[in-house]
Each structure stands twice: as structure tokens, then as C-alpha cells.
Amino acid sequence: MDDASFLVVLLAGCQPAIFGGSQTIIDWGDFINWDGEDYTALYSGVLADEQYISKEIGTVNFKVADNVTNTSYKTKDGDAAFHEKGTKLFSIEGQEDLLAVKDESVANGYRIYFAREGSENKWDFNKLPLDKVQHIEIYLAYTQEGPKQLANIKDDEDIARFLELLNSSEENLAFQPNTTNGDPIYYEVV
């Protein structure tokens, strides 16, 4: 009798997985698969000016987040992690390894994606040719209206001082903002 009771409990404990009662949740990275290339969202850089948007090159065919739970799913041309079907994709003038999507939540209105294969992420601050910086924009990030520009630095001396401040700063991966009085304030520098 004890063996039969054990068997019933065991089967009952496994029932959701056996009969499809559980659901797999996939934590997608922000990507777009386009023209045989995988593009990843660039979080360390933004479009300096909308004038660099070249032309529309296509649209997203399928949003995988919220629609795909099969961990064996192979992304296809036109798939995007978070963009809805029909979202327009744009090329960027002179940058064959980049594409852009209109996004009001980022400075200058476009989220940039870089080709992962055969391309290095060369848009980190430590790879920036500082001698070519012509102006600096500072934004208050994560506002309800999108990024709000706070400053536009164009004076050569002010640019040099600001870049020196950034260069002399230390990266601290263990930093945790004080959230006692609410969410921290974030800034973006372009």
C-alpha cells in the first residue's frame, strides 16, 4: 500500500510538466536579425544627429519576446526581440555594420544596433577618439517624456574639462546607488 501511495504522489507532483502546465520564460537580449546578420542593441552610444539616418531598409517581421517560449527557436531574418511587427529599420550613413530603429526613449530618437559578426563594439567611451569631439550633450534620462536635454557644450575649453573629468573618473562595477529616498537620477552623455 505504501508503494502505491508513493507512486500517486510522485505522478501528481510531476503532472504540470508532463501535461504542459508549466511555461518556459526566455530572457531575450535586445536584438534584430536582418539580412542574414544578428544585430545587438548598442547601449554605450547613440545617434549624434538624425541627419545620419540614411534610408528605410525594411521592417520587423516578428517580435519573439512574448510570442516564443521554445528554447530551441532559431531566429529568422526580420525577427526582433522587442520591436513589434512593422517597426521600420533604417541604415546609418557611412556605417554598414549599424542599423537604427525609431525610439523616443533614447537621446536623439533612434536606438542603434551593431552587427555582432565581424564587428567590434567600438563605441565605448574608452575607444572614442577624444580629439574629434566637437560638442557634448547631457540628458536627464528616463523621464516620462523621454530624455530631456540639460546642456549642450560647444566651447573647446569646456569640452576639454568635461572629457578630463570623464577620463579621470574610476569605474566601480560594485557601485549601488542610494535608493532610500526613491529611484536614482540617471544622466546620458552624448
N, C-alpha and C positions, 0 to 999 in steps of 0.2 A: 504494500500500500504506500509506503514511504517513497519508493521509486516512482510510482505513477504520479504522486503529488509533485515531486521534484520536476518531472517532465512537463507537467502542465504549467508550472511557474516559469520554467525556462522558456517555453514557447510563448507564453504571454509577455514575457519580458522582451522578446525579440520581435513581436508582432509588428510594431510600427516600421521597422526597417525592412522586414520581409514583404509587407504589403504596400510599400510606398508611402508610409505615414510620415517619414522624415524628409526633409528637404535640404539640399546642399546649397550653401551660400558661398558664392565666389567673390573674393575681394579683388575687383578689377583695377588695374592701373589705368591711368588716362592715356589711351592710345587711339590711333586711327590707322587702319590698314588701307593703303591707297596705292594703286598702280604697281602692285607686287612688292611694296615696301611697308615695313612697320614703322610708324612714326609715334614718338613718345612726347607727351606734353613737356614743354620747357618751362620750368618754374624759376630759373635763375636769370631769365631775360624776357623782355617784352619788345614789341614793335616800337621803334623810336617815333615813327610818324606814319599815319595812314597812307601817305603818298607812296609808300613802298609796296603796298598791295598791288600786285600786277593784274591778275585776271582770275575769274572763276574757273576752276579746273574740274569741278564735279560736285556731287552731293553724297552725303552719307546714305547708305542703303539699309543699314540695320544697326540698331542700338542693342549691344549684347547685355549690358547691365539691366537687371530687372526682367530679362527675357531668356537668358541662358543659365541653366543650373547644371548642365552636363560638364563635368571637369575635363572630359576628353574633346570638347568642342574645339575645332580648328577654325580660327578666324579666317574670313574671306575678304576679298577686295571689296571695299566700301563699308566694312564693319567699323564701328566706333564704340568705345566703352560707354561713354556717357552722352553723346550727342544723338538727338532724335533723327529719324529717317527724314531726309530732305534738307538737313543742315548743309549749307554751302561751304565748300572748301576753296581756298584761294592760294595761288602761288605768290611768292615774295620776290620782288625784283632782284635779280642777281644772286639768288640763294636757292639753288636747285635741291638742296637737302632739307629745305624747310617748307612747311605749309602753314596756313593760318585759318582760323575759324572765328567768326564774329562773336565776341563775348564782352558784354558791358561790365562784367565783374573785374576785368583787368585793365590796367593803365593803357590808354590809347585804343581800347576797344577790340583788340584781337588777341586770342590765345594762340601761341606759336607752338608748333610740333616739329621735332627734328627726326630725320631718318636714322634709325638705330644701326643699320648695317652699313659698314664702311664709313661711318661718320663719327667724329668725336664731339662731345658736348663742349664746344669752345666758347660758350657764353657765360661761364662762371667769372666772377669778378677777378679772380687771380690770373685769368687768361686774357683779360681786357687790355688792349693797347692804350694805356693811360695817356700817352702823348697825343692821342687822336680825339680825346673827349672835348667836345665843343660847348656843351651845356649839360646841366644836370637838373632833372625834375624830381621833386619829392612829393609823394602822395600819401594821404591818410588812407589806409587800406580797410577793406571790409565794412564799408558804410552801406546803408540801405540803398543809396543811390548809385553805388559803385565807387571806385576810387575817386578821391577828391584831391585835386592838385593844391598843394600848400605853398610850393616855391618853385621858381624856375631860375636857376643860377646860370648866368651867362658871362659874368666878369671873369677874366682869366685868373686873377688872384684868388677870387672866391672859390673857383673850381679847384685850383691847386690846394688850397687849405682844406676843402672838403675831402678831396682824394687822399691827402695826407692823413686826415682823421681816420678814414676807412683803412688805409694801409697800416697805420699804427695800432689798430684795434686787434684784439685777440679773439679767435673763435673759441667758444666754450660749448661743446656739444652737450654738456650736462646741465646747462642753464635751464632753470624753470622760472617763469615769471610769477610774481606775487599776484595771486588771484583772490586775495582776501576781500578786496573791495570791488570785485567784478572782473570782467574779462580784460586782458591786457590790451594796450593800444599797439597796432601794427602800422609800420610805415613801409613804403616801397620806394626805392631809388632807381631812377632811370637815367 
